């Protein structure tokens, strides 16, 4: 089943994001290599694709896991949590309707 992992950043998280980004991306790459990643990316803090120093307000990951517990365990091991990027992470079941 698919799960949405909805992450909200702490204030002034950009420097922490940059430090932990390689490890964070490596985990996403593993999901992609396994064919389980649907989409992933950050929410710019301002209305532009490249927010510069404004940074990001959070992230969204949609991926396939066996159950919500596995999705939560995966989310709980994100390097961005250890680095202090994320203030809150919510994991919810997700039903993809489009694209088919």
N, C-alpha and C positions, 0 to 999 in steps of 0.2 A: 504494500500500500504506500501511497505517497504521503509525505508529511511536510508541512511548512514550518520552518524554523525561523521565527521572527525575533530579531535581536535589536535592542535599543542601546545606543551608546551612552556612556558617561560623558559629561561635559569635557571639552578639551582632550578628546581621545586620539587625535590625529597622530601625535608622536608615538603613542603606544601601538596604534594600528601599523604604522610604518615598520616598527621594530618586529612585531609578531607576524607580519604579512606573509613572509616566505613559508613559515610553518602552517599557517592557516590555508594558504593556497595549495600546499602539498596534500593536505587532507581532502580538499575539494577535488584535486586532480585524481586522487585514488577513487573517489566516488564516480567521477567521470569515466575513468578507465574501466570500472566495473559496470558501466552502463546504467548507473542508478541516479545520476544527477540530471535534473530537469532544468534548473536554472539557479543562479547564485549571483549576488551582487550587492553593493552598498547603496544606501539612500543618501545622495548628496544633501548636505545641510542647507544649501541654497539652490535655487532653480537654474542649475547649469550642469552640464555633464562633467565638467572639470571644476570642482568647487575650490581648488587651491587651498589656502590656509583656513577656509571656513570648515573644511573637513566633511565628515559624514555624521548622520544622526542615527544610523543603524544599518542592518543588513537583512536580506531575505535569502533563504536557501530553501529550495523545494527538491526533495530527493526521496528515493524509495528505501524503505526499511521494512524489516519483518513485522515490527509492531511498534507501538508508541514508546515502549520502554527502551528498545534499541535506538530509536530516534533521539530520545532524551539522553541516553548514555553517550551517543555520538556528540550531541550538542554540548553536554557537560564537559567534554574533553577538548573543546575548541581552545586553541592557543590564545585567542582574543580574550577569553574569560580570565586565563591566568595573567595576561598582560594588563588587565584592568580596562580593556576597551568597552566591554559590554556591562551595562548596569542591570539589564534584565533580558532573559531569553525565554520565549514561549514556544512550545512545540504543540502543533495541532494537526490532526488528520486533514488531508487535502484531497479533494476530488477534482481532477483536471477535466474540464469540459472542452475547452479550446486551447490550442489547436488540437484537432483529433489525430 
